[in-house]
Amino acid sequence: MKSKTIITLLASIGLFAAAGAVQAQTAGDRVYVIDQRGEVVLSGTGLCWRTGFWTPAAAAKDPAGCKCDKDLLPKEVCEPPAPRAAAAPTAKPTGDKITVAADALFDFDKAVLRPEGKKKLDEVAAKSKQIKLEVILAVGHTDRFGSLAHNMKLSERRAAAVKTYLVSKGVDANRIYTEGKGPKNPVTKPDQCPGKKATKQVIECLQPDRRVDIELIGTK
């Protein structure tokens, strides 16, 4: 680890596109959805739509990053200090990513943390206290079985359960952002786990899709 610490439990944040009004996005383009006028597309509640390439680090480089996600970006990105004759060197960001399945945190189709899951979150809480914490992102995901409404709520409850536990361990609630993606961002490929019934074999095959992505961002 260098000066910047990022812990991600299966990072994956999805893209929602407005049909007909949005230009195609690529890894080399903007990390927010842009319409034909070159403006960022907003949701009904005024939030910026993100592409699948969105990360806090990438948002800091996007022209709309401060407008859309100012609270998630380092203060110096959106409020750069006045030029100095001899400014002190700043820490360069670095990151590590690890993956932990939701099944390690919760029982199948449940949102109550297992004892083993609490131990893994204890490690996240301990890491957050070793750095100058900026933000923790917790995004819940499910497999394809069950209705979309059920899975969306399940993924949201799982992300909320992670936040509640981390807050109980002393992490500032205002530093934790939660979101539920349901089955919209599977890790498995479309033809990898065939079968319309939730048999034991298919459920085991879809295990990678059941996850909570946790990204911890801060500086030493």
KEKE-3310 file (N, C-alpha, C; in steps of 0.2 Angstrom, whole numbers, plus 5000, padded with zeros to 4 digits):
npx = (5004:5003:5001:4988:4973:4962:4948:4939:4925:4921:4920:4908:4898:4883:4877:4864:4854:4846:4834:4837:4841:4854:4871:4883:4894:4911:4926:4935:4929:4918:4913:4900:4883:4880:4870:4864:4867:4878:4877:4876:4866:4851:4843:4825:4825:4835:4848:4865:4866:4877:4890:4895:4908:4911:4920:4926:4939:4939:4929:4934:4942:4933:4925:4912:4912:4914:4902:4892:4896:4902:4903:4908:4921:4938:4942:4952:4951:4939:4940:4953:4968:4976:4989:5006:5022:5031:5025:5020:5023:5009:5000:5000:4987:4984:4978:4970:4961:4949:4939:4923:4911:4893:4887:4896:4893:4879:4865:4857:4846:4844:4846:4852:4866:4879:4888:4901:4901:4901:4914:4922:4918:4922:4936:4936:4931:4942:4952:4947:4950:4963:4967:4965:4949:4939:4927:4915:4909:4895:4888:4874:4871:4861:4857:4849:4837:4820:4808:4811:4808:4808:4822:4829:4825:4831:4844:4846:4843:4854:4865:4862:4862:4876:4881:4874:4881:4894:4893:4890:4902:4909:4912:4909:4893:4889:4899:4897:4890:4876:4869:4857:4858:4851:4848:4855:4868:4876:4890:4893:4892:4880:4877:4883:4877:4865:4847:4831:4825:4828:4838:4850:4862:4862:4860:4872:4881:4878:4883:4893:4887:4879:4882:4890:4897:4910:4919:4932:4939:4952:4966:4983)
npy = (4994:5011:5029:5031:5023:5011:5001:4988:4979:4969:4979:4988:4998:5003:5008:5019:5023:5036:5033:5037:5050:5050:5050:5037:5029:5027:5019:5028:5040:5052:5050:5052:5051:5059:5070:5074:5087:5089:5090:5085:5071:5072:5064:5062:5067:5076:5071:5067:5055:5041:5033:5016:5017:5025:5030:5036:5042:5043:5052:5063:5068:5071:5084:5088:5083:5090:5097:5086:5077:5083:5081:5069:5069:5073:5088:5097:5095:5101:5113:5120:5125:5142:5146:5143:5148:5138:5125:5112:5094:5084:5069:5055:5046:5029:5012:4997:4982:4971:4956:4951:4940:4942:4931:4928:4938:4938:4926:4916:4926:4934:4949:4950:4952:4939:4931:4929:4938:4950:4950:4952:4965:4971:4972:4981:4992:4994:4997:5009:5018:5019:5028:5044:5046:5048:5044:5030:5019:5009:4996:4987:4970:4958:4940:4934:4928:4929:4943:4959:4970:4965:4961:4973:4980:4970:4971:4985:4984:4976:4984:4994:4987:4985:4998:5002:4993:4997:5010:5007:5003:5014:5022:5037:5041:5050:5049:5038:5031:5023:5011:5002:4990:4979:4965:4970:4972:4959:4948:4936:4928:4929:4916:4908:4902:4893:4890:4891:4888:4889:4880:4870:4869:4879:4891:4890:4893:4906:4913:4923:4934:4939:4950:4963:4978:4986:5001:5009:5024:5035:5044:5042)
npz = (5000:4996:4998:4997:5000:4994:4996:4989:4989:4977:4965:4956:4947:4939:4923:4918:4905:4895:4883:4866:4868:4872:4870:4863:4875:4879:4886:4886:4886:4894:4911:4915:4909:4894:4884:4868:4866:4873:4887:4904:4908:4918:4932:4937:4950:4949:4950:4943:4929:4930:4920:4916:4919:4929:4943:4959:4957:4943:4941:4947:4937:4927:4918:4924:4936:4949:4949:4949:4959:4970:4984:4986:4981:4983:4993:4988:4974:4969:4975:4972:4980:4982:4971:4976:4980:4983:4985:4996:4992:4987:4992:4981:4974:4976:4974:4981:4977:4983:4983:4990:4992:4993:5000:5009:5018:5021:5023:5010:5000:5011:5022:5034:5043:5044:5057:5052:5042:5049:5054:5043:5040:5051:5048:5038:5045:5054:5045:5040:5050:5050:5041:5033:5032:5017:5010:5010:4999:4997:4988:4984:4977:4968:4962:4947:4951:4956:4958:4950:4958:4971:4971:4970:4982:4991:4988:4992:5005:5010:5007:5016:5028:5029:5030:5043:5052:5050:5055:5068:5073:5074:5062:5053:5049:5039:5030:5023:5008:5001:4990:4980:4967:4963:4951:4941:4937:4934:4937:4932:4915:4902:4897:4906:4917:4914:4915:4921:4933:4951:4955:4965:4959:4950:4958:4965:4955:4951:4962:4962:4958:4968:4979:4989:4985:4992:4994:5000:5003:5006:5013:5019)
capx = (5000:5006:4998:4981:4970:4955:4946:4933:4922:4918:4918:4904:4893:4880:4875:4857:4854:4840:4834:4836:4844:4861:4877:4887:4899:4916:4930:4939:4924:4915:4910:4893:4879:4880:4865:4866:4869:4884:4875:4875:4859:4849:4837:4820:4827:4841:4855:4868:4867:4884:4891:4898:4916:4912:4924:4928:4945:4938:4924:4938:4945:4928:4923:4906:4913:4912:4895:4888:4898:4907:4903:4912:4928:4943:4941:4956:4949:4934:4942:4960:4971:4979:4996:5011:5029:5034:5019:5022:5020:5003:5000:4997:4982:4985:4973:4970:4954:4948:4932:4920:4904:4887:4885:4900:4890:4872:4862:4854:4840:4843:4849:4854:4873:4881:4894:4907:4901:4903:4921:4925:4916:4927:4942:4934:4931:4948:4956:4945:4953:4970:4968:4960:4943:4935:4920:4915:4904:4893:4883:4872:4869:4858:4857:4843:4830:4815:4806:4815:4806:4811:4829:4831:4824:4835:4851:4847:4843:4860:4870:4860:4865:4883:4882:4872:4886:4900:4892:4891:4909:4913:4913:4904:4887:4889:4905:4895:4885:4874:4865:4856:4858:4848:4852:4857:4875:4879:4897:4893:4891:4873:4876:4887:4873:4859:4842:4826:4823:4833:4841:4856:4868:4862:4861:4879:4884:4876:4885:4897:4882:4877:4888:4890:4903:4912:4925:4934:4943:4956:4973:4987)
capy = (5000:5018:5034:5031:5016:5010:4994:4987:4972:4968:4985:4987:5002:5002:5014:5020:5028:5039:5031:5042:5057:5050:5047:5031:5031:5022:5019:5034:5046:5055:5045:5054:5051:5065:5070:5076:5094:5089:5091:5079:5069:5072:5060:5066:5070:5081:5068:5065:5048:5039:5028:5010:5018:5029:5029:5043:5044:5046:5058:5069:5071:5073:5092:5088:5079:5094:5098:5080:5073:5087:5078:5062:5071:5077:5095:5100:5094:5106:5120:5120:5131:5147:5144:5144:5148:5132:5121:5105:5089:5081:5062:5053:5041:5022:5008:4990:4980:4964:4954:4947:4938:4944:4925:4928:4942:4936:4920:4917:4929:4938:4955:4951:4950:4933:4932:4929:4944:4955:4950:4955:4972:4974:4973:4987:4998:4995:5001:5016:5022:5020:5033:5050:5044:5053:5041:5023:5017:5002:4995:4980:4967:4951:4937:4936:4925:4934:4949:4965:4974:4961:4961:4980:4981:4966:4974:4991:4982:4973:4989:4998:4983:4986:5005:5002:4990:5001:5016:5005:5002:5021:5026:5043:5039:5055:5047:5031:5031:5016:5011:4995:4989:4973:4960:4974:4972:4953:4947:4930:4929:4927:4909:4904:4898:4892:4887:4896:4887:4891:4874:4871:4870:4886:4896:4890:4896:4913:4916:4929:4940:4941:4954:4970:4981:4991:5005:5013:5029:5039:5045:5040)
capz = (5000:4996:5002:4996:5001:4992:4997:4985:4989:4971:4963:4950:4947:4933:4919:4916:4899:4893:4876:4861:4870:4875:4865:4865:4879:4879:4892:4885:4886:4900:4916:4916:4903:4890:4879:4861:4867:4877:4894:4908:4909:4925:4934:4939:4956:4948:4951:4937:4928:4929:4916:4920:4920:4935:4950:4962:4954:4936:4942:4949:4931:4923:4919:4927:4942:4955:4949:4950:4965:4974:4991:4985:4978:4988:4993:4983:4967:4967:4978:4972:4984:4978:4969:4980:4977:4985:4988:4998:4988:4989:4991:4975:4975:4974:4977:4980:4976:4984:4982:4995:4990:4998:5003:5015:5023:5022:5020:5003:5000:5017:5023:5041:5043:5048:5061:5048:5038:5054:5055:5037:5040:5056:5045:5034:5050:5056:5039:5039:5056:5049:5036:5034:5028:5013:5009:5009:4995:4998:4983:4984:4970:4968:4956:4943:4953:4960:4954:4950:4964:4977:4971:4971:4989:4994:4987:4995:5012:5011:5008:5022:5034:5029:5033:5050:5055:5051:5060:5075:5074:5074:5056:5053:5045:5034:5026:5020:5003:5000:4984:4978:4960:4961:4947:4934:4935:4935:4936:4927:4908:4901:4896:4911:4922:4911:4919:4923:4940:4956:4958:4970:4955:4947:4963:4967:4949:4951:4968:4961:4956:4975:4982:4991:4983:4997:4992:5005:5000:5011:5012:5024)
cpx = (5004:5002:4991:4978:4963:4954:4940:4931:4918:4916:4914:4898:4890:4879:4868:4857:4847:4839:4833:4840:4851:4865:4880:4893:4905:4921:4934:4935:4923:4913:4903:4889:4878:4874:4868:4869:4876:4883:4874:4868:4857:4843:4831:4821:4833:4848:4858:4868:4874:4884:4894:4905:4917:4915:4925:4934:4944:4933:4928:4941:4940:4926:4917:4907:4911:4905:4890:4890:4903:4908:4908:4919:4932:4942:4945:4955:4944:4935:4949:4963:4975:4986:5001:5018:5032:5029:5022:5019:5014:5004:4997:4993:4985:4979:4974:4963:4954:4940:4929:4913:4899:4886:4890:4897:4883:4870:4859:4847:4838:4847:4852:4862:4875:4887:4901:4907:4903:4911:4924:4924:4921:4934:4941:4934:4938:4953:4954:4948:4960:4972:4964:4954:4940:4928:4921:4908:4902:4887:4881:4870:4866:4859:4850:4836:4826:4814:4811:4814:4809:4819:4832:4831:4829:4842:4852:4847:4850:4865:4868:4863:4872:4884:4880:4878:4892:4899:4893:4898:4913:4914:4907:4899:4887:4895:4903:4889:4883:4869:4863:4855:4854:4852:4855:4864:4878:4887:4897:4890:4884:4872:4880:4883:4866:4854:4837:4823:4829:4835:4847:4862:4868:4863:4869:4883:4884:4879:4889:4893:4879:4882:4886:4897:4905:4919:4926:4940:4946:4963:4977:4989)
cpy = (5006:5023:5034:5024:5016:5002:4993:4980:4972:4974:4984:4992:5003:5009:5013:5025:5030:5037:5037:5049:5056:5047:5041:5033:5025:5023:5026:5040:5048:5049:5047:5053:5058:5065:5073:5084:5095:5090:5085:5078:5069:5067:5065:5069:5075:5078:5066:5058:5047:5034:5022:5011:5023:5027:5036:5046:5047:5052:5064:5072:5073:5081:5093:5085:5083:5096:5092:5077:5076:5084:5072:5063:5074:5084:5099:5100:5100:5113:5120:5126:5136:5145:5147:5144:5141:5127:5114:5100:5085:5073:5060:5047:5034:5018:5001:4988:4973:4962:4949:4946:4940:4937:4925:4933:4941:4929:4922:4920:4933:4944:4956:4948:4944:4935:4933:4936:4950:4955:4953:4963:4975:4976:4980:4993:4999:4999:5008:5021:5023:5025:5039:5048:5049:5050:5034:5022:5010:5001:4988:4977:4960:4947:4938:4933:4929:4940:4955:4969:4971:4962:4968:4981:4977:4969:4981:4989:4980:4979:4993:4994:4984:4993:5005:4999:4994:5007:5013:5004:5009:5025:5031:5041:5044:5053:5040:5032:5024:5017:5003:4995:4983:4968:4964:4973:4965:4952:4941:4932:4926:4920:4905:4900:4897:4888:4892:4894:4887:4884:4875:4873:4877:4891:4896:4894:4903:4916:4922:4935:4943:4944:4961:4973:4987:4995:5010:5018:5034:5040:5044:5047)
cpz = (5000:5001:5002:4996:4999:4993:4994:4986:4983:4968:4956:4951:4940:4929:4917:4910:4897:4885:4871:4862:4872:4870:4868:4870:4879:4885:4892:4886:4893:4905:4918:4909:4900:4885:4873:4861:4871:4884:4897:4909:4916:4926:4936:4946:4956:4949:4944:4936:4927:4924:4920:4921:4926:4941:4952:4959:4947:4937:4943:4943:4926:4924:4923:4934:4949:4955:4951:4957:4969:4981:4991:4983:4984:4987:4988:4976:4965:4970:4978:4976:4979:4977:4974:4977:4978:4989:4990:4994:4991:4988:4985:4977:4972:4977:4976:4980:4978:4983:4987:4993:4996:5002:5009:5020:5025:5020:5014:5004:5007:5017:5030:5041:5047:5052:5057:5044:5043:5054:5049:5037:5046:5053:5041:5039:5052:5051:5039:5045:5055:5044:5037:5029:5024:5012:5008:5005:4996:4993:4983:4978:4972:4962:4953:4946:4957:4956:4955:4956:4970:4977:4972:4979:4993:4994:4991:5003:5014:5012:5014:5028:5035:5033:5041:5054:5056:5055:5067:5077:5074:5068:5055:5047:5038:5028:5022:5015:5001:4993:4982:4970:4958:4957:4941:4932:4937:4933:4931:4920:4907:4900:4901:4915:4919:4916:4922:4930:4945:4959:4961:4965:4952:4952:4965:4961:4949:4958:4967:4960:4963:4979:4984:4989:4988:4995:4997:5003:5006:5009:5019:5028)
residu = (MET:LYS:SER:LYS:THR:ILE:ILE:THR:LEU:LEU:ALA:SER:ILE:GLY:LEU:PHE:ALA:ALA:ALA:GLY:ALA:VAL:GLN:ALA:GLN:THR:ALA:GLY:ASP:ARG:VAL:TYR:VAL:ILE:ASP:GLN:ARG:GLY:GLU:VAL:VAL:LEU:SER:GLY:THR:GLY:LEU:CYS:TRP:ARG:THR:GLY:PHE:TRP:THR:PRO:ALA:ALA:ALA:ALA:LYS:ASP:PRO:ALA:GLY:CYS:LYS:CYS:ASP:LYS:ASP:LEU:LEU:PRO:LYS:GLU:VAL:CYS:GLU:PRO:PRO:ALA:PRO:ARG:ALA:ALA:ALA:ALA:PRO:THR:ALA:LYS:PRO:THR:GLY:ASP:LYS:ILE:THR:VAL:ALA:ALA:ASP:ALA:LEU:PHE:ASP:PHE:ASP:LYS:ALA:VAL:LEU:ARG:PRO:GLU:GLY:LYS:LYS:LYS:LEU:ASP:GLU:VAL:ALA:ALA:LYS:SER:LYS:GLN:ILE:LYS:LEU:GLU:VAL:ILE:LEU:ALA:VAL:GLY:HIS:THR:ASP:ARG:PHE:GLY:SER:LEU:ALA:HIS:ASN:MET:LYS:LEU:SER:GLU:ARG:ARG:ALA:ALA:ALA:VAL:LYS:THR:TYR:LEU:VAL:SER:LYS:GLY:VAL:ASP:ALA:ASN:ARG:ILE:TYR:THR:GLU:GLY:LYS:GLY:PRO:LYS:ASN:PRO:VAL:THR:LYS:PRO:ASP:GLN:CYS:PRO:GLY:LYS:LYS:ALA:THR:LYS:GLN:VAL:ILE:GLU:CYS:LEU:GLN:PRO:ASP:ARG:ARG:VAL:ASP:ILE:GLU:LEU:ILE:GLY:THR:LYS)
# end
